[in-house]
C-alpha cells in the first residue's frame, strides 16, 4: 500500500491510459453502433472530447488544494470522519469508503440532472451525438471543479483512507471509460455483469434523447443504486441500434466544436425536461 500512495500520480495515469487504449482498440475492432463520425480514431468529436479532458487535467493541477487525495491525507492524519469513528480499519475501511463514495457519485449525478443550472453544465456531456469511450471524458471544466469539491467534502466526512481514495479514483475512471464504450458484451455476459457493475448496454440507455431514459441508470460503477432507488431501465425502448444518442437541441455538427462545448452552458437553448418513465413492461429485459 505504501508503494500505491508514493506513486499515486503514475499509477492513476497508467491505469487511465491503459483502459482508454484498450477501449479504443475494442471499439475500432468491434463497434456496436457503426458510424464514421463515431468510430474514427481521429474524428472531430473525439478530438474535442480529448481536448476537454486535457483542459480539465490542467485545471485540476492548478487547483491541487481541492483534490480528494489531499482531503484523505488530512482526514487520515486527524483520525476524523465516519470510518474512524466506526473503527473500520484495513480492508473493511477501504471497502466501505469505496462503496459510500460511489453512492455519493450516484446522488450527485441525479442532482446534476434535477437542478436546472447544474443540468446546463452537465448537458454538455449528454450533448455528444455518439456514444463511445471518449464520451466518458467529455465534461465541462466547471462541472469537474464542482465534482472535485463534492468528492473533497465526502472524503472529509467519511475520513476515507488515502488508499481507498486512490483506488476509488482509478475504479471510477476505469468504470466510466468502460461503460461508455461503443461495444457489446453479449446478452448473457451483460445480464450477469450488470448485477454488480454498470455495463455499456446499461449506461447507453442514459444517453438516449428520450427524457425518461436520460433520467435513468445514473450509476457509474455499481449498478445496485439504480435498482435500489428505482431509476433502473434495463433496455432502451427503441433498441441499441435504433435509439438516438444525445439531446434533441444539439444534433448539429457545430455542437461538437471545442469552443462551442465550452460556451454551451451559457447558451439560451431549451432544456430537456424530465418525463415520467413508462411502465417497466414497455422495456425489453
N, C-alpha and C positions, 0 to 999 in steps of 0.2 A: 504493500500500500504506500510505503514511503516513496518508491520509485514513481508511482502514479502522481502523487502530489508534486514531486520535484520536476517532473517532465510533463505537467498538465497541458501547456500550450501545444507541444509537439504531439502528444497523444491525441488530443482533440482534433488537431489539424489533420493528422494522419488518418484517423477514423472517418472524418468528413470526406476527404478526397478519395479515400478507398471506396466508401459506399457510393459516392457520386459517380466515380468511374465505372463501378460495377453496374449501376443502374443505367447509365448512358449506353454501355455496351449491350445490356439486355434489351433495352428499348430499340436499339438500332437493329439487332438481330431478329427480334420477335415483338414488334409493336402490336398492341391490341387494336388501337384505332389508327388507321393508316392515313397520313396526310403529309404532304411535302413541307407544309408550314410547321407541322408538329414534330416530325421525326428527323428533320435535317439538323445535324450536329451544330452547324453554324447558322441556323435560321435566325431571322431578325428578332423574333420574340425571345428566343433563348439567349441571345447576346444581351438584350435589355435586362432579362432576369438575372443573368450573371453580373451585369453592371450594378444592379441594385444590391446584390449580395456584397460586392466589393465596397460600395459606399457604406453599407451598414457595418461591415467589418472595420473599416477605417474610423467610422464614427464611434464605435464602442471602444476602440483603442484610445481615443481622446477622452473617453469618459470612464476610466477604469474604476473610479470610486463607486459606481453603481453596479459593478459586476457581482453576480451571485456568489462567486468564489470568495470575494472579499468579505461578504456578509458571513459566509460559513467560517472563515478564519477567525473573525471577530467573535462569533457565537461560540465556537469551539473553545476559544481562549477564556471566555467568561462563563462557560457552562450554563448559559441561559437558553430558554426555549422549551417547547413541549417535550421533545425527545429526551433531553437530560432530566427533565422533571419526572418523566416516567421511568427513568433509569434503564432506558433501552440502549444497551451497549453492543458494540461489534456488529455482526451481520444483521441482527434484528433492527438495530437503529438505522442502518443503511437501507434495508428493505422498506421499512415503514416510511422513511423520508422520501424515497423514490415514489412510492405509491401515492402519498399525500401530495407531493409536488405535481404529479400527473393529474390528480383530481383538481388541483387549483388551476392548472392549464385548461382543463375541460371547462370549468366555470368561467374562466377568463374569456375563452373562445365564445361562449354563449353571450356574455356581456357585450363583447365587441359586435355581436350581431344585433343585440337588442337596443343599445343606446345609439341614437342617430349620429352623433358626432364621432363616436368611435367606429361606427359602421362606415362612415365616409373614409376613414383611414384603412380599415380592413378590406373594403370592397376592391381595393387595388389588387389584392391577392386573388379575389374571385373574378376579376375582370379578364383574367387570362382566358383567351378563346379556345385554348387547348389545354390538355392535362398531361403533364409529364414531370419527371423528377426535378426539373428546373423551376416548376411552379412552387415547389417547396421552399425556395429561397427568394420568392417574389413578395417582399413585404416592404411597406413604406417605412422610411427611416424613423418617423415619429412613432409609428406603432412599435418598432423594435425597441426604442428607448422606453416607452411605456411598459412594454412586456418585461424588459430587464428590471425596471423599478418594481413591478409586481413580484418577480422572482426574488429580488433582493429582500423585499419585505417578508415574503413567505419563508425564506431561509432563516431570517432572523427570528420569526415567530416560532418556527419549528425547532430552531437550534440544530439544523441539519448538519451532519458530519461533512467535512470537506470532501472526503472520498465519495460520499453519496451525491453531492452536488456535481462533481466532475462526471461521475457515471451517468447521472440523470441528463446532463447536457449532451453527452455522447449518445445516449439512448434516444433522447428527444430528436436530435438532428438526424440520426440514422432512421428512426421511425418515419419522420416527415419525408425524407428522400425516398424511402421505400413505398410508403402508402400513397404518394403522389405519382408513382410510376405508371407509365403507359404500357403496362404489362398485365397479364392474367396468369393466375396460379392454377387455373382449372377449378371446376366447381367443387370437387371433392376436397382438395387441399385447402381451398379458400374457406369452405364451410368449417373445416377443422381448426384452421389457424385463427379465424375471427372469433372463436370462443374466448381467446385470450388477447390477441392484438388486432389493431386496425389494419386491414388489408387494402390493397389498391382498389379492388372492386367495392369495398365498403365505403372508402373515403370518396371515391369518384362520384357517388350519389350526392355528396355535399357540394359538389361543384356544378350541379345541374342549374339550368336557368329557371327551373320551376321553383318558386319561392318556398313551398312546403318541403321540397327536397333540400334546398340550400340550408334551411333551418332544421337540419337533422344531422346525425353522425358527426358530432363535434369532437370526438376523441382524437387524440394524436398518437398515443401509444397503446394504452389498454382499452379494449372495446367494452369492458363491463360498464363504464359510466353511462354510455348511451342506453344500454338496456335497463340499467338501474333507474335512470331518471327519465325514461320514456321519450327519448329523442332518437330512437333507432329505426331506420328504414332499411330493410335488407337489400333491396334492388331498386334501380331506377324504373319508373313506370314505363318509359319508352325503350328500355333496354340499354346496354352499354354502347352498342353501336348506333342506336337511333337517337339517343339523348343529345341535347345541345349543351355544350360546356360554356360557362362564363356568365355574363349578365347581359340582358337584352339591350341595356343602354350603351354597351361597349363592344359592339360586334364589328367595328371597322378596323382596318389595318393600322390607322394612325394611333389607335389606343395602345399599341404595343411599343411606341417610341419611348425611349427612356425619359425624356423631358416631359412628355405627356403623362407618364406614370407618376412622376414626382409632383406634378401640379394637379393631378386628378382629384384629390380630396377637396380641393378648393374650387372645383368646377361646379356650376349650378345645374346639376342634372337630377332627374327624378330618381329617388332612392327606391330600391326594391322593398316592398312591404311584405312582412310575414303573412302567410296564409295558413289556415287550418289544414293540417295534413288529411288526406283521405283515410278511409278505414284500412287497416292492415291487409285486408283481403284483396285490396286493389293492387298489391305489390306481390310479384312472384317471390318465392323464398329462395 
